[in-house]
Structure formats: structure tokens, C-alpha cells
Amino acid sequence: MGDDRVNLPPGFRFCPTDEELVVHFLHRKASLLPCHPDLIPDLDLYPYDPWELNDKALRGENQWYYFSRRTPNRVSTNGYWKTMDLDEPIVSNSSKKLGMKKYLVFYIGQAPAGIKTNWIMQEYRLSDSGSSSKSSRSRGTHTKIQDSSNWVLCRVYERNSDSQGGFADEDDGTELSCLDEVFLSLDDLDEISLPN
């Protein structure tokens, strides 16, 4: 799904915040509500390597977006996505917990001896309280909605290897929060030597 298929007026770019991804896209998908415009495709990510996403996912600002089912198997053709075991809460302006963001790094090869790449995935999921399964019980669609709450929204991008230890890609305008940088840097702790 290249940029030519996106029906946005000239000059508009797709660069949503974490809150917008969870509220306006993921929550609607999990609640079986239509998204207008319907920009983000469904994709079974894990057979694909991240560099193969260009015509399969929505591209915006050198980032790729897609919906996928939550699964523990994150193995692709040439490698695997390794989770960083850190979840960041997504909260609204009124401090309501909306969802969670998990960080993953792509490794080439087989686990656990893969080679780390610069490909990063942010996997968004709804918080348990953000799921609409409670209200759906009264409507008799509990099973259908609960199954739909297994959706995740993924943002994939390649971190700029030329940056001086930062996680922002200077060429595409992507900026990560301080928490994003801390979470991503925790994976590199084994490469840091501390003074005596």
C-alpha cells in the first residue's frame, strides 16, 4: 500500500500521536467500528521482514503502519522481532490509561544468536479497561468483540544509524520522547562499560 493509494489531499501527512493511534484507530478496529478514511491495512506481519513493508503497509514519514493480530510468534523469513520486555502506558490528557506500547527490535538470523538491526517496532494494544468487551456482553456480541480486541497496531521504522546515540531520525522529522529513548537504550546495557 504505497503513498499513491492514500486518498489524502496534497500537503497532508500521516503522523499521528500515540494517543491518536490508540483512540482513533486501534479502539475503532477492536470495536468493529469503521475508520474514515480507512488508511491502515490489516497485515499478518510476521512472515515479512521489515524492509518488505513498503507496498504492504501505510507509509507515513518513513514509518509503516498496519493492524495485525497479537501473537507470541514474531519470526519472519530472515529473522525475528525481539521484545524489550518494557511496556509504556499510553495515557490521555486527563490521565486515563488508554493502552500500552511495546518496543521490539528486529534481529537477522535465528534466536538467540541473531544480529541486531536498526529496525524498531512499536506495538500498540488496548489496555484491559480500554477494551469494549464489558459493554458488548449486554448486546450478545461478547465473543466477537473479545476476538477483535486481540488486534494490535504496529509502527515500524528504521532508526538512523548515523545519529550519535539518539533515536530520532534527523532526515524524516521523527522525534521520540525521553521515555522512548530510555526504553530503547535499555536493550544496549550490555554494550555499556561503567566506570569503576
Buried (B, 14 or more C-beta within 10 A) or exposed (E): BEEEEBEEEEEEEBEBEBBEBBBEBBBBBBBEEEEEEEBBBEBEBBEBBBEBBEEBBBBBEEBBBBBBBEEEEBEBEBBBBBBBEBBBEBBEEEEEBBBBBBBBBBBBEEEEEBEBBBBBBBBBBBBEEBBBBEEBEEEEBBEEBBEBBBBBBBBBBBBBEEEEEBBBBEEBEBEBEEEBBEBBBEBEEEEEEEEE
